[in-house]
Amino acid sequence: MSARSWLALLAAAGMAVATVSSHAADAATVDAAKPADDTPPPVKNLKPLWELGLGASGIRLPDYRGSGVSHNYLLPLPYVIYRGTWLRSDRDGTRAMLFDSPRVKLDVSFGAAAPSRGDNPDREGMPDLPGNVEVGPSLNITLDQEVRKRWTLDLRLPLRSAVTLESSPRYGGATFSPNLNLDLKDPAHGWNIGFLTGPLFANRRYHEQYYQVDAAYARPDRPAYRARGGYAGWQTIASTSKRFGHTWFGAFARLENLNGAVYADSPMVKRNSALTVGFGVSWVLATSETMVESRY
């Protein structure tokens, strides 16, 4: 596996573990000046500006959505938390904040897809699938939340473009995955729990790399097929995470259903549903001496 492919797989595993866990850390640098009057200052939730660590993750991934072949991977998992004003990396992933208000946030979000191995019999004689990275804006709207933010319900609207990770990178299509995201903070002894559900959409360029069969690669059990853009299935994700001192643990399960997808009749689709599971353990090795105030 090439270095670029390994990087894509690592990104896919790391982002999958963090996809639905709790809250974005919206923070500002603390002003330590004493107030002019004698009113006691409010209690502030102070956390380090940044935290760095390293661990390992295990994940079972299908070669692509609908593939009949899955593989197990054990990968290094970096732990990076940055509670900046416009750039943040936390349980919601890494993103650049473009607009932030109490109810509406616009940020730049990222995603990744793992490469396929050459041992998939369904793709025998066909080119290997490179990994890709996805980047684009995401509009996040808070629909409801508990007054102390112990739970939050968001509507998230990420629109991303994919770029392949290979020696000559190319445009890999676009995806749109609107979803409802419910975060539960500390429902039981410090655990954070998240649930996400919603449809998937992608354009023809994105689908053709996985589901199209050109005439040159057609055979009796794999007829030629032309991919289309549109509805790509439904996904539901559950995740949990907890910090134990200097140790972080996270796990997730993702269920995908392809019934009604525009590519469901492709000869490359061998399963109409798939379960992806993964976990990660990281040890926090260094933290910033600068403290910032976090809402959560």
N, C-alpha and C positions, 0 to 999 in steps of 0.2 A: 504494500500500500504506500502511495506517494506521501510526501510530507503535507501537501495540500489536502489530500484526501483524509489524512489523519486529523488535520486541523478542523476540517468540516465535521468529522464525526465527533470530535471533542466538543465543538460548539453545539452540535445537536444534542448531545448528552447533557452538557451543562445547562443549556437553556431549558431543556425539557424538565429537569429537576426543579428549576426555579419558576417555571411558567405561571403557575396559579397560586403560589403561596402569597401570603397576606398582603402587606401594604407597602405603598411607595413612601419612602422617607423624605418628606418635604421639609427641608431644614434651612435655617439661616444661622449665620455665625452669632454666637451669644455676645450680647453687650453686658459686660460685667459691672458697668457703672451703677452706683447706688442711686435709687430714686430720690427726687428732691424732697418728698414728704416722708412721713414715718410709716406709710402703709407698707405692710410686709409684701415683698415681691411674690408673684405667683410661683408655685412649684413648677420647675422646668424639667422636662424629660431630656436630660443631656446624654449624648452619645458621641463617641469619637468621630471625627471628620472622615477618617478612613480606617479600614481594617483589611489586613492581608493574611491569607493562609493557603494551605495546600492539603489536598486529600485525594480520595479515589472515588470513582463512580462505577456502578455496574448498570447496564441497560440492555434490554432485548428489543431489537428494532427489526421491522420488516424491511426488505430492500427498498420498497416503495409502497405507497398506499395501494392495497389490493394484491400485493405480491404473495405468492405461496411459500416464499422462503424468508425466514428470519434468522438473525444471528445474535449471539451474546457477545458483549464487549465489556472489557474492564479497562477503564481509562483514568488518567490523572484528572483531578477536578480542582481548579484554582478557586479560592474563596476570595472575592473582591467586593468590598462594600465601600461606596463613596457617597457621602451625604452632602453633595454640593448644592449650590443654588440653581444651576442650570444643567449640570451634568451629574447623573446619578447612576449608581450601580448597586442594586439591592435585591430583595426577594422577588421584585417584579422584573428583573433583568437589567440590562444596560441600556440607557436611553439619554437623549438630550432633550431637556424641557424647552419647548418653544412658547408655551402659554400655560399659565397655572392660576386657577381660581378655586374657590372652595368646592365648586360643583363640576367644573369643566377643565380638562387638561388636554393639551396638545403636545405630543412628544414624538421623537424619532425612535422607532422600535426596530429591533433586529430579530432575525430568525436564522435557521440553518437546516439543511437537509444532508443526511449522510450519503456517501457514495455507495454504489452497489459492488459487491464482490464479483469476481469472474466465475464463481462456481454456481451461479443460479441457472438451473437447466432450462427454465422458461425463456431465458435470453441467450441461449446457446447460438453462437454465430453472430450475435448482435454486438454493437459497441458497448463497452462498460459505461455505466452512468457515473459522471463526476459528482462530487458533492457540490453544494452551492451555499451561498450566504444570501440572506434576504434583508432588505432595509427599506424603510418607508415611514410615512407619518401614521400616527394612531391618535384618534380622537376618543378620549375617555370621559364618559359622563356619569357622575354619581346620581343614581336614581333614588336611593334611600340609604340611611345609615342610622345606627343607634347613637344616641346623644353623646356617649363616651367613646364612640367609634369601635365598640367591641365587635360589631359586624358592619360590613359595607357591601352594598349591591351596586355594581357598575355595569354600564353598557360600554363595550370597547369596540372600536371600529378601525382595526389595523389594515392598511393597504401597503403592500410591499412589492418591490421589484427584486428578482433573483438574478444573481451573477454566478456563473459556474466557476469552480476552483480547479483550474487546469493551466497548462503552460500558456495557452492563449485564451484568456477568459472571454466569455460571450454572454450576452443577455439571455437569461433563462426563463423569461416570462414574468407574469404578475399574479399575485394572490390577494384575495380579500376574505377575511374571516371574522365577520361580526359575531360577538358573543356576549352572553351575560356572565358576569364574574361575581361570585359571592365569597367574601373573605370573612373568616371567623378568627378573631384574635383572642388567644388564651382561653378557649372554651373549657379546657381541662388541663390544669397543671402545667401551663406554659406552652402547650402545643398550639401552633398556628395551622389552620385548616383552610383549604381553598377548593372551590368547585367552579368549573367553567363549562359552558355548553353553548353550541352554536353551529351554524352551517359553514361550509367551506366553498369558495368559488375561485376559479383560476381561468386565465385566458388560454387560447389554443396553444400558444408557444410553450406555456408551462406544461400542459398535458401531453403534448406530442413527444416530449423527451422520455416519458414514462410509458405511454400507452399506444403510440403510433407504431405500426409495422409497415415499413416501406416494402415495395414489391421485391427488392433485392434480398430481403430477409424472410420472405414468406415461404412457407412449406405446408404440407397437407394438414398438420395439426396446429398451424399458426398462420391463418390467412392474413392477407394484407388488410390494414385498417388505418383509417384516417381519423385522427383525434379532433375533437371540437372543444371549444371553451364553454364554460358555464358552471352549473352546480357540480360540486366535487364531493358531496357527502356531508356527513354530520359527525362532530366529535364531542365527546364529554370527557373531562379530565378532573380527577380528584388528586389533591396533594396535601402533604403535611410536612411540617418542619419544626425543629426545636433547637435551641441553643443550650448546651450543657457546659457552663463555664467557658472554656476555650475550645470547646468542640461543638461543631454544627452537624446536624443530621437532617436529611430531607429525603422524601420518597414520593413517587407519583404513579398513577395508573391512568392510561388513556384508552378509551374505547372509541373506535371509529366504525361507522356504518356507511356503506357505499350504495345502498338501495336508492335508485333514482338518479345516480350520478350520470353525467353525460357520457362517460367512458365505461360504464358498467358492462357494455357488450364487447369491450376490447378483449382479444385473446390473451392479453397480458394480465388481465384481472383473474385471479384464481380464488380469491376470497372476497365475500361481500362485507366482512367485518374482521376486525383485528384488535387485539389487546396488546398494548405496549406498556411495559413496566420498567421502573428504574429506581435507583437509590444513590445517595451520595453521602460521604462522610468527609468533613474537612476539619483541620485543626488551625485555629487562629494563631498566627506566629508573631504578628506585629500590629500595633494599633497607634493611631495618631494621639499626640498629647493635646492637640487642639480639640475642644469639645464644641459641639453644635447642638442647637435645640431641635428636637424632632417632635412632630405632632403625635407620633404613634409609639 
